[in-house]
């Protein structure tokens, strides 16, 4: 058996059907072990299921009565399909713990959408993106393609019956020209229905950046109010979560 890549799950030409993938990873997030999935060739692939969302976390979102479409924002130059369905995207990166709980709702009905694939990626505490470390430090890369094989702080999950996914990561650092942010995509039925970014309350970032490993990286030049991409509608609701932070945000998307 081998680990199922997101590309294989998302594309028609992939070796695993989307229906099999979603059946394994959806269903309310109750599964707690890797799940074998039949491939189109009759073999099996193994997927890591979506994390179980605690009822207390789901209740933090409350009921939605108005669901305006979430803003579309630029993908940026550092995206690639990491081929990894996982909830813990930290790998070896140091930093303040961040638990992300993201909910996907249908903008028309305000009902949760299960079996949506949520894909996120962001820089580490030093402002580096996996796959593009050279470009992150001013070297070649970015729009020119990947410069390394690193995959930290990237991954995808499938929403449960509440329309929620959770990721375990670290609080992102900053780099010149941009405020603190996380990139995200939402996919439904092999279609990307939202490409956007998540942002942070400046008071939270100031608190986090006072500690290591962030404190040594001084000279931050761009904040929410001076970032040309920033949107107030995409600021995470943040609260303390043990020694780290919990960030919550709802994506409102159109099914068709």
CORJOCOR-V415414 format. One record per backbone hydrogen bond with DSSP energy under -1.0 kcal/mol. CO is the residue of the C=O (numbers start at 0). NH is the residue of the N-H. E is the energy in kcal/mol with one decimal. If there is no record, write none. Layout:
co:nh:e
CO:NH:E
CO:NH:E
//
This chain:
co:nh:e
1:45:-3.2
4:8:-1.5
5:9:-2.3
6:10:-1.6
10:13:-1.4
14:39:-3.2
16:20:-2.1
17:21:-2.9
18:22:-2.1
19:23:-1.6
20:24:-2.1
21:25:-2.4
34:46:-2.3
36:44:-2.6
38:41:-1.5
42:38:-2.1
44:36:-3.4
45:3:-2.1
46:34:-2.6
53:57:-2.1
54:58:-2.3
57:60:-1.3
83:155:-1.6
86:167:-2.9
88:152:-3.0
89:92:-1.9
95:170:-2.8
96:244:-2.1
97:168:-2.9
98:246:-2.8
99:166:-2.4
100:248:-1.5
101:164:-2.4
102:250:-3.9
103:112:-2.5
104:252:-2.7
105:109:-2.9
110:105:-2.8
115:158:-2.7
116:186:-2.8
117:156:-2.2
118:184:-2.4
119:154:-1.8
120:182:-2.6
123:126:-2.1
123:172:-1.6
127:123:-2.3
128:131:-1.8
130:146:-2.9
130:147:-1.0
131:135:-2.4
133:138:-3.5
134:137:-1.6
140:143:-1.6
141:144:-2.1
152:121:-1.6
154:119:-2.6
155:85:-1.5
156:117:-2.9
158:114:-2.1
159:162:-2.2
162:103:-3.0
163:159:-1.7
164:101:-2.4
166:99:-2.6
167:88:-2.2
168:97:-2.5
174:177:-1.7
181:197:-3.3
182:120:-1.6
183:195:-2.9
184:118:-2.6
185:192:-2.3
185:193:-1.4
186:116:-2.2
187:190:-2.1
190:187:-3.1
193:185:-2.3
194:72:-2.4
195:183:-2.3
197:181:-1.8
198:235:-2.9
200:204:-2.0
201:205:-2.5
202:206:-1.6
203:207:-2.6
204:208:-3.0
207:210:-1.7
210:213:-1.0
210:214:-1.5
213:216:-2.1
215:217:-1.1
222:225:-1.7
230:233:-1.6
231:234:-1.3
233:198:-2.6
236:247:-2.3
238:245:-3.2
240:243:-2.0
243:240:-2.4
244:98:-2.8
245:238:-2.0
246:100:-2.8
247:236:-2.7
248:102:-2.4
250:104:-3.0
251:69:-2.5
252:106:-3.2
//
